[in-house]
């Protein structure tokens, strides 16, 4: 099969063996999405080598443990646990110490014609949800996953920093249930996507002093040191900052401000798939404006370059 791989410091589309794990499901990929994590891996993040990609929608070709899903469209939770620890027995392998992670750690990913995952990781996509929407389930679940860690009520004042894909998904998912969200970014065109969905926005350069230190929760989704500094400026004393982005490098941060204002800093990575699928099934979100381009898998290297261009949002790969 064809696969977009990062090996020996270089990206290339390779001829790779079709995954063959008898205890797992084999999925034929219909569509995969390039994520900022893919771009960071190509810069050295996580030390991963192999097939990239963790956002996908596909069709189950084989699943010996769940024959009922063969032939059905699915999306897949990216963390595959050991199956033995307490977390795995609780059906939550996201922090299993021996887990592999699709396209990120110890497991080839979704930018390929086929992928392999444990059948229990797969979720059937409702007929009402198109492939081009379903492929967003993983990042949408990550955005929606904030609800698991930080209480968010309708009245909670939330600022989201960063108008990239993750920032927009966070704003759209929270904005669907609240009128107290503010998306802060640098790109008028991207902010317009949120505004069209009824979410308040503000250019970073135009932040008013009156909003400083007023937000209960600030979600940092820009993946930059300056984004964290802005989060410290916006969060109220004893408020919470949620870190959503990963990137290569060692950031510096003002620890004294966190201590003096007694700010809680929360790392947030993967979320549950069921709420994200239900959100899409109910037609609450239209993610079409987040799609910038689509490439055939054979042009995967060019697609990665396109995804790294300023202003570009989601780029799809189609095998």
Secondary structure, 3 states (H helix, E strand, C coil): CEEEEEECCEEEEEECCCCCCCCCEEEEEEEEEECHHHHHHCCCHHHCCEECCCEEEEEEEECCCCHHHCCCEEEECCEECCCCCHHHHCCCHHHCCCCEEECCEEECCCCECEEEECHHHEEECCCCCCHHHHCCHHHHHHHHCHHHHCCCCCCCCEEEECCCHHHHHHHHHHHCCCCCEEEEECCHHHHHHHHHCCCEEEEHHHCCHHHCCCEEEEEECCCCHHHHHHHHHHEEEEEEEEECCCCCCCCCCCHHHHHHCCCEEEECCCCCHHHHHHHHHCCCCCCHHHEEEEEEHHHHHHHHHHHCCCCCCEEEEEC
